[in-house]
Amino acid sequence: IARIKEVNPILNCVVDERFQDALEDARKVDKLIQSGSKSVQDIEKDTPFLGVPFTTKDCLKVTGMSHTAGLYCRKDVKATEDASAIELLRKAGGIPLAITNVSEVCMWWESNNTVYGRSNNPYNTNHIVGGSSGGEGCLQAAAGSPLGIGSDIGGSIRMPCFFNGIFGHKPSRGIVSNRGQYPVPSAEQDTFLGVGPMCRFAVDLLPTLKIIAGKNVEKLHLDEKVDIRKIKFYYKE
């Protein structure tokens, strides 16, 4: 929270926050741990992200938080429920901390809109942060959030990650639920829109994906070792 307050006047990447509620959530976690009512093993099994703060972009619903998708006519809209991925992270013990900036209607490769203005790259504020999950990539690069949730239809996780030097993953189709986004995807768009993790450290992608995939995690065989000699890489010259 202190770091966000320090960097956000310069970077303009956080557009809404629940700092006091997040601190209260953290106090409840402290009391649970101090009570000794659950073993370390039970906590790891039931709530593997217990007490971990996370952020997400302003197109995914977090109850009571800004849900504008950078669209001026939605400037006063607040979410009345959690998106599926946010709900799963909460059940795993995670604590929503803040909402981050996006491009208008999540359509562009910068994060600038008439509701909250432009987010600035933490390495050079003359540069952009990518889009549409640009505020999320920016905040993590600036050490204001350890991990977050983005969405991607044509690069909206991937571009902010390489613009800001963090790590992200667009999961395979249908693995993570798209419920709780605005704009609401059409049936066709739903087949190539993906919700996925964005993290400061690559090692955090796997545990985050395991949570937000829900029951579909069984389809992925994420704990099996991969022989990289058998992987096909596709590239363009």
Secondary structure, DSSP 8 states (H G I E B T S, - for coil): -HHHHHHHHHH--EEEE-HHHHHHHHHHHHHHHHHT-S-HHHHHHH-TTTT-EEEEETTB--TTSB--TT-GGGTT-B-SS--HHHHHHHHTT-EEEEEE---GGG-SSS-EETTTEE---SS-TTS---SSSHHHHHHHHTTS-SEEEEEESSSTTHHHHHHHT-EE----TTSS--TTBSS---TTGGGT-EEEEEESSGGGHHHHHHHHTGGGGGGT-TTS---GGG-------
